[in-house]
């Protein structure tokens, strides 16, 4: 009896189990309703998107099994969109965390770059301003500790010191009129002449005297020229304004011929004449008594010489004053008592001033011994013209 009851109980349990399992299954497509949560006829059984797909062999619950040849319920994955969590990527948008990148925006920290702005520290460059280190430094790069006079270089046409951080310091060298190249002043072709130690010198672009241009001798120098200087055969005496032949022409000649010679001289455009005795005496150098304004009283009218009246008679002349013993033969600056820039024979030279007592005589200067005297106009002496 006990055994029969046990068999009966087993049979009842088997029938109950069979009934339960038969009742859990439903024929897909029987009434258009979703039997197991899948989408069958447009109704969303599990909250997913509906699409009215056929239910005969579709994926039963949104999985990737395809028994009828198409997508299970109008979408590929099981959660209602293209990816498993509801959007294009697993977290609800294009990337796993809700937007294009994993942390909620385009980059991991909420904006275009990782720290909230265009570059990692909040502005255009890494440290907060337009240059990589702020101004000098801001804590995110190593500061430059300057060392003075680290190097020097040209700037604004002069040479300046720079520290090790590239900051300009004081001027090292002023180039003046020189050129500045790389790190030094360089002499160029711009030279000027000026007086130095009573002579004319070339000066470089630093303003330093170089080689001597012209020796001025006793006349000295002013500005850029000797007080008595020559150019192209013509010499200018800046003290008087007279211009002289640098070198006599025509040789020795009579007084009359000397007058004509100078009038016809075409040197540098002409305009020449034979000088009077006061004008001729302005050429004397080194023999004080016969220089213009000296002890010798023989003069002619010469405004630049300071002679307002003429004294051309014998009474104007004394041997002591007009043939001074203090002036030795050939004792002048170049052996002659005239400016060293002049050339020619160191001898007698005609003046245009006639001897007042005897008109057939005229006054002359002998530049060798330093002597003022008269000679017959028919005599032959040298000529130096003036204008």
C-alpha positions as semicolon CSV with decimal commas, in nm:
position;residue;x (nm);y (nm);z (nm)
1;X;0,000;0,000;0,000
2;X;0,277;0,236;0,092
3;X;0,456;0,157;-0,230
4;X;0,142;0,221;-0,436
5;X;0,100;0,560;-0,267
6;X;0,457;0,656;-0,348
7;X;0,413;0,567;-0,716
8;X;0,093;0,765;-0,727
9;X;0,268;1,067;-0,577
10;X;0,548;1,046;-0,835
11;X;0,292;1,025;-1,115
12;X;0,109;1,332;-0,984
13;X;0,430;1,529;-0,958
14;X;0,518;1,432;-1,317
15;X;0,176;1,545;-1,442
16;X;0,208;1,873;-1,252
17;X;0,551;1,940;-1,391
18;X;0,434;1,864;-1,743
19;X;0,136;2,094;-1,702
20;X;0,359;2,377;-1,580
21;X;0,602;2,343;-1,864
22;X;0,328;2,321;-2,125
23;X;0,159;2,633;-1,991
24;X;0,488;2,838;-2,006
25;X;0,524;2,799;-2,381
26;X;0,311;2,992;-2,627
27;X;0,292;2,969;-2,994
28;X;0,478;3,265;-3,143
29;X;0,249;3,471;-3,358
30;X;-0,062;3,308;-3,223
31;X;-0,234;3,630;-3,120
32;X;0,025;3,901;-3,203
33;X;0,112;3,951;-2,837
34;X;0,464;3,921;-2,704
35;X;0,473;3,595;-2,514
36;X;0,817;3,626;-2,376
37;X;0,904;3,994;-2,388
38;X;1,012;4,004;-2,748
39;X;0,863;4,246;-2,995
40;X;0,610;4,056;-3,215
41;X;0,354;4,284;-3,369
42;X;0,445;4,637;-3,270
43;X;0,391;4,607;-2,898
44;X;0,698;4,655;-2,685
45;X;0,706;4,358;-2,442
46;X;1,031;4,455;-2,274
47;X;1,049;4,828;-2,320
48;X;1,250;4,813;-2,634
49;X;1,170;4,979;-2,962
50;X;0,880;4,822;-3,153
51;X;0,891;4,744;-3,516
52;X;0,633;4,480;-3,603
53;X;0,879;4,218;-3,707
54;X;0,762;3,865;-3,752
55;X;0,770;3,651;-3,436
56;X;0,835;3,316;-3,599
57;X;1,191;3,245;-3,514
58;X;1,292;3,598;-3,408
59;X;1,531;3,644;-3,124
60;X;1,325;3,574;-2,818
61;X;1,441;3,854;-2,591
62;X;1,652;4,096;-2,786
63;X;1,951;3,876;-2,823
64;X;2,151;3,829;-3,137
65;X;1,993;3,491;-3,233
66;X;1,814;3,517;-3,566
67;X;1,589;3,229;-3,656
68;X;1,404;3,388;-3,946
69;X;1,689;3,568;-4,119
70;X;1,652;3,927;-3,999
71;X;1,715;4,139;-3,688
72;X;1,526;4,016;-3,387
73;X;1,313;4,322;-3,317
74;X;1,420;4,607;-3,550
75;X;1,752;4,666;-3,376
76;X;2,067;4,469;-3,339
77;X;2,143;4,468;-2,968
78;X;1,924;4,380;-2,677
79;X;1,881;4,719;-2,505
80;X;1,703;4,928;-2,760
81;X;1,975;5,105;-2,959
82;X;2,288;5,041;-3,159
83;X;2,500;4,965;-2,861
84;X;2,431;4,774;-2,541
85;X;2,345;5,070;-2,316
86;X;2,098;5,282;-2,503
87;X;2,304;5,492;-2,745
88;X;2,591;5,464;-2,992
89;X;2,832;5,364;-2,724
90;X;2,780;5,181;-2,397
91;X;2,715;5,488;-2,183
92;X;2,438;5,668;-2,363
93;X;2,613;5,872;-2,629
94;X;2,901;5,840;-2,876
95;X;3,145;5,737;-2,612
96;X;3,105;5,535;-2,294
97;X;3,046;5,825;-2,055
98;X;2,764;6,019;-2,210
99;X;2,925;6,227;-2,482
100;X;3,199;6,211;-2,746
101;X;3,470;6,122;-2,505
102;X;3,474;5,911;-2,191
103;X;3,426;6,190;-1,937
104;X;3,127;6,382;-2,056
105;X;3,257;6,607;-2,330
106;X;3,505;6,605;-2,618
107;X;3,798;6,538;-2,395
108;X;3,822;6,366;-2,058
109;X;3,783;6,679;-1,846
110;X;3,479;6,849;-1,989
111;X;3,601;7,059;-2,277
112;X;3,824;7,043;-2,583
113;X;4,135;6,959;-2,394
114;X;4,191;6,766;-2,073
115;X;4,181;7,062;-1,834
116;X;3,886;7,269;-1,937
117;X;4,002;7,496;-2,219
118;X;4,204;7,493;-2,538
119;X;4,525;7,391;-2,374
120;X;4,593;7,196;-2,057
121;X;4,613;7,497;-1,822
122;X;4,322;7,715;-1,916
123;X;4,440;7,945;-2,192
124;X;4,623;7,946;-2,523
125;X;4,949;7,826;-2,382
126;X;5,031;7,589;-2,098
127;X;5,081;7,843;-1,821
128;X;4,799;8,088;-1,843
129;X;4,906;8,352;-2,091
130;X;5,025;8,388;-2,448
131;X;5,377;8,268;-2,393
132;X;5,484;7,929;-2,267
133;X;5,598;8,049;-1,928
134;X;5,371;8,336;-1,843
135;X;5,601;8,630;-1,827
136;X;5,921;8,516;-1,675
137;X;5,794;8,202;-1,506
138;X;5,481;8,093;-1,324
139;X;5,572;7,779;-1,152
140;X;5,504;7,538;-1,432
141;X;5,838;7,586;-1,605
142;X;6,185;7,640;-1,469
143;X;6,263;8,011;-1,416
144;X;6,560;8,171;-1,600
145;X;6,817;8,303;-1,355
146;X;7,014;8,566;-1,547
147;X;7,391;8,593;-1,550
148;X;7,512;8,942;-1,638
149;X;7,729;9,008;-1,943
150;X;7,682;8,661;-2,085
151;X;7,724;8,780;-2,444
152;X;7,717;9,091;-2,659
153;X;7,567;9,170;-2,998
154;X;7,471;9,455;-3,230
155;X;7,150;9,639;-3,162
156;X;7,043;9,983;-3,291
157;X;7,380;10,027;-3,469
158;X;7,580;9,985;-3,147
159;X;7,710;9,688;-2,946
160;X;7,520;9,594;-2,627
161;X;7,568;9,343;-2,348
162;X;7,304;9,073;-2,293
163;X;7,249;8,853;-1,990
164;X;7,211;8,476;-2,010
165;X;6,831;8,507;-2,036
166;X;6,853;8,729;-2,344
167;X;6,778;9,061;-2,174
168;X;6,968;9,362;-2,312
169;X;7,197;9,540;-2,068
170;X;7,417;9,849;-2,104
171;X;7,604;9,954;-2,418
172;X;7,940;9,787;-2,465
173;X;8,066;9,991;-2,758
174;X;7,926;10,291;-2,943
175;X;7,989;10,254;-3,314
176;X;7,950;10,625;-3,395
177;X;7,964;10,644;-3,773
178;X;8,094;10,290;-3,809
179;X;7,884;9,994;-3,915
180;X;7,779;9,737;-3,654
181;X;7,818;9,378;-3,768
182;X;7,718;9,076;-3,555
183;X;7,892;9,176;-3,230
184;X;8,141;9,450;-3,312
185;X;8,182;9,789;-3,474
186;X;8,337;9,767;-3,816
187;X;8,521;10,053;-3,988
188;X;8,359;10,147;-4,314
189;X;8,463;10,368;-4,604
190;X;8,329;10,684;-4,443
191;X;8,630;10,888;-4,341
192;X;8,655;11,255;-4,260
193;X;8,949;11,487;-4,226
194;X;9,005;11,729;-3,945
195;X;9,277;11,918;-3,768
196;X;9,486;11,740;-3,513
197;X;9,807;11,870;-3,359
198;X;9,819;12,163;-3,608
199;X;9,797;11,931;-3,909
200;X;9,515;11,763;-4,102
201;X;9,447;11,396;-4,031
202;X;9,205;11,136;-4,156
203;X;8,962;11,028;-3,888
204;X;8,798;10,688;-3,881
205;X;8,431;10,630;-3,810
206;X;8,506;10,624;-3,434
207;X;8,642;10,977;-3,459
208;X;9,000;10,869;-3,392
209;X;9,281;11,031;-3,597
210;X;9,453;10,802;-3,844
211;X;9,717;10,894;-4,101
212;X;9,817;11,252;-4,169
213;X;9,656;11,409;-4,475
214;X;9,844;11,735;-4,486
215;X;10,114;11,901;-4,281
216;X;10,019;12,259;-4,217
217;X;10,347;12,384;-4,084
218;X;10,368;12,727;-3,925
219;X;10,026;12,829;-4,056
220;X;9,855;12,572;-3,840
221;X;9,515;12,422;-3,895
222;X;9,152;12,509;-3,839
223;X;8,841;12,306;-3,912
224;X;8,928;12,048;-4,174
225;X;9,199;12,242;-4,357
226;X;9,538;12,392;-4,308
227;X;9,523;12,767;-4,285
228;X;9,734;12,764;-4,599
229;X;9,646;12,473;-4,826
230;X;9,684;12,384;-5,192
231;X;9,461;12,203;-5,438
232;X;9,517;12,145;-5,810
233;X;9,804;12,396;-5,830
234;X;9,619;12,671;-5,643
235;X;9,696;12,759;-5,280
236;X;9,455;12,940;-5,050
237;X;9,578;13,154;-4,765
238;X;9,279;13,149;-4,532
239;X;9,420;13,436;-4,325
240;X;9,401;13,681;-4,615
241;X;9,176;13,508;-4,866
242;X;9,445;13,532;-5,134
243;X;9,497;13,248;-5,378
244;X;9,847;13,186;-5,510
245;X;10,012;12,982;-5,777
246;X;10,155;12,679;-5,604
247;X;10,436;12,657;-5,856
248;X;10,563;12,953;-6,062
249;X;10,534;12,933;-6,440
250;X;10,719;13,104;-6,721
251;X;11,062;13,110;-6,557
252;X;11,242;13,436;-6,487
253;X;11,131;13,751;-6,674
254;X;11,135;14,129;-6,668
255;X;10,893;14,330;-6,463
256;X;10,678;14,429;-6,763
257;X;10,661;14,067;-6,880
258;X;10,571;13,959;-6,528
259;X;10,271;14,196;-6,533
260;X;10,155;14,053;-6,866
261;X;10,224;13,692;-6,769
262;X;9,995;13,702;-6,466
263;X;9,719;13,883;-6,655
264;X;9,723;13,609;-6,919
265;X;9,754;13,313;-6,682
266;X;9,456;13,080;-6,735
267;X;9,520;12,855;-6,435
268;X;9,191;12,749;-6,278
269;X;8,988;12,995;-6,480
270;X;9,225;13,293;-6,478
271;X;9,180;13,622;-6,294
272;X;9,542;13,641;-6,189
273;X;9,769;13,943;-6,138
274;X;10,117;14,032;-6,016
275;X;10,099;14,098;-5,637
276;X;10,202;14,429;-5,484
277;X;10,474;14,440;-5,217
278;X;10,238;14,413;-4,920
279;X;10,056;14,116;-5,080
280;X;10,385;13,947;-5,161
281;X;10,505;13,991;-4,801
282;X;10,202;13,792;-4,678
283;X;10,380;13,482;-4,811
284;X;10,681;13,533;-4,579
285;X;10,707;13,270;-4,302
286;X;10,975;13,261;-4,034
287;X;11,138;13,596;-4,094
288;X;10,931;13,820;-3,872
289;X;11,072;14,161;-3,970
290;X;10,974;14,130;-4,334
291;X;10,641;13,958;-4,272
292;X;10,327;14,166;-4,317
293;X;10,315;14,411;-4,027
294;X;10,684;14,354;-3,950
295;X;10,956;14,613;-3,887
296;X;11,027;14,669;-4,255
297;X;10,832;14,986;-4,350
298;X;10,789;14,919;-4,724
299;X;10,417;14,871;-4,787
300;X;10,147;14,917;-5,046
301;X;9,773;14,951;-5,008
302;X;9,641;14,615;-4,901
303;X;9,323;14,590;-4,698
304;X;9,363;14,221;-4,603
305;X;9,719;14,298;-4,502
306;X;9,614;14,590;-4,284
307;X;9,801;14,842;-4,494
308;X;9,577;15,135;-4,567
309;X;9,846;15,350;-4,729
310;X;10,153;15,294;-4,940
311;X;10,509;15,362;-4,837
312;X;10,727;15,288;-5,139
313;X;11,006;15,547;-5,114
314;X;11,361;15,502;-5,004
315;X;11,277;15,657;-4,668
316;X;11,052;15,360;-4,593
317;X;11,339;15,117;-4,615
318;X;11,620;15,043;-4,368
319;X;11,878;14,773;-4,400
320;X;11,834;14,661;-4,042
321;X;11,459;14,615;-4,081
322;X;11,427;14,506;-4,443
323;X;11,742;14,290;-4,453
324;X;11,745;14,163;-4,097
325;X;12,044;13,975;-3,970
326;X;11,810;13,752;-3,772
327;X;11,705;13,583;-4,095
328;X;11,986;13,358;-4,218
329;X;12,021;13,228;-4,569
330;X;11,787;12,938;-4,643
331;X;11,660;12,945;-4,288
332;X;11,291;12,922;-4,369
333;X;11,054;12,628;-4,305
334;X;11,169;12,448;-4,621
335;X;11,487;12,646;-4,682
336;X;11,274;12,933;-4,805
337;X;11,083;13,185;-4,597
338;X;10,746;13,091;-4,737
339;X;10,479;12,830;-4,664
340;X;10,601;12,477;-4,702
341;X;10,320;12,398;-4,946
342;X;10,475;12,626;-5,209
343;X;10,731;12,513;-5,462
344;X;10,966;12,694;-5,695
345;X;11,307;12,855;-5,689
346;X;11,398;13,008;-5,353
347;X;11,506;13,348;-5,482
348;X;11,382;13,695;-5,580
349;X;11,022;13,749;-5,684
350;X;10,875;14,054;-5,851
351;X;10,603;14,273;-5,696
352;X;10,387;14,515;-5,893
353;X;10,487;14,807;-5,665
354;X;10,724;15,057;-5,828
355;X;10,996;15,232;-5,635
356;X;10,858;15,577;-5,565
357;X;11,192;15,757;-5,605
358;X;11,294;15,585;-5,928
359;X;10,999;15,448;-6,132
360;X;11,235;15,230;-6,336
361;X;11,278;15,020;-6,026
362;X;11,035;14,797;-5,848
363;X;11,024;14,629;-5,512
364;X;11,099;14,258;-5,469
365;X;11,124;13,996;-5,193
366;X;11,411;13,750;-5,174
367;X;11,268;13,443;-4,997
368;X;11,611;13,279;-4,956
369;X;11,781;13,507;-4,702
370;X;11,468;13,704;-4,615
371;X;11,522;14,040;-4,780
372;X;11,311;14,329;-4,921
373;X;11,488;14,540;-5,184
374;X;11,450;14,716;-5,522
375;X;11,580;14,615;-5,863
376;X;11,576;14,754;-6,212
377;X;11,258;14,650;-6,397
378;X;11,464;14,519;-6,687
379;X;11,619;14,254;-6,465
380;X;11,502;13,891;-6,479
381;X;11,339;13,744;-6,173
382;X;11,077;13,486;-6,085
383;X;10,706;13,545;-6,078
384;X;10,430;13,409;-5,855
385;X;10,084;13,532;-5,944
386;X;9,797;13,606;-5,704
387;X;9,423;13,657;-5,727
